[in-house]
């Protein structure tokens, strides 16, 4: 019997959606999730290094689950959160600011 891996576990999620060989799955996932209007679906995405380095001594470095850049230069961060740590708003704002 084959044991199936849980796709919302970080490692598995990153292997499914954060690899060059599965970019077609990532595009399908993003278009299904974001639901862009007709004709504005994402056609291409470039995977970007998910590491966000610390700016100063004592700052915290971060690793995004999946980070991409669209053909128009828009950056996309995809995070999987299994447990509610009640900090997602702050983390999302921090990630957005660092990507900006």
N, C-alpha and C positions, 0 to 999 in steps of 0.2 A: 504494500500500500504506500502511495506517495503522500508525504506530509506536505500540506500547503502552508506557505508562509503568509502571515498577516500583512496585507499591503499598507496598513497605516503605522506600522513600526518604522521608525526613522530609516534604518538601514535598507529595508525592503523598498520603502517609498522612493528613496534616493536612487536605488538601482533600477526601479521601474521608470521614473520620470526624469532623472537627472543624468542620463547617459546619452552619448551621441547616437548610439544604435537604437535608442527608443524615443528620439525626438518627435516622431510621428504620433506616438502615444501622448506625449506632453502637449503637442498642439491640439489634439482631439480633446484632451482633458480641459485645457484652458478655454477653448471655444465652447465646450459644453457648460463649463462653470461660469464664465464671464458673460456668455450669451450676447455677443456683439450684434449690432443690427446687420441685416442682410447686406452682403458685399464688403463688410468690414472685418470679417473673420481673420484671425492670425493665419498667415500662410508660411511664415518662416520665423524661427527663433534661434538665437545663438546662446549656447550655454556659457555662463560666465563663472569665474572662480567664486565660490560661495563664501570664501573667507573675508571677513571684515577685520582688518588689523586695528589694534589699539593706536590711538594718536599720541598718547603720552604715557610715561611710566605710571603704573597704577591703574590705567584704563583697562577695561575688559575687552578682549577680542571676542568675536562672534563667528559662528559658522551657520549660514543659512541652509535650509534643507535643499532647496533648488532655486537657483538664481539665473534668470535669462534676460536677454535683450532682444527686442523686436527689431524688425527691419527699419522702423522709423526712429529707433534709439530709445524707446520707452523701456524702462527696466521693470522686471517682474520678479517678485519674491514669493515663493510658495512655501508655506510652513504647515507642518502637521503637528497638532497639539492633542495629545492623548489625555492629559489630565489638566484640569482647570487649576492653574496656579494663581489665578486672579491678577495676572500681570500682562495679559496679551495686548491690551491697548498701549501700555507703556513700551513693551517690546516692539510692537509694530511701528510706533512712532520713532523709536530709536533706530530700527533697521531702515526705515524710510529716510531719516535724516542722514544716516551714514551712506546710503546709496545715492542720495542727492548730492 
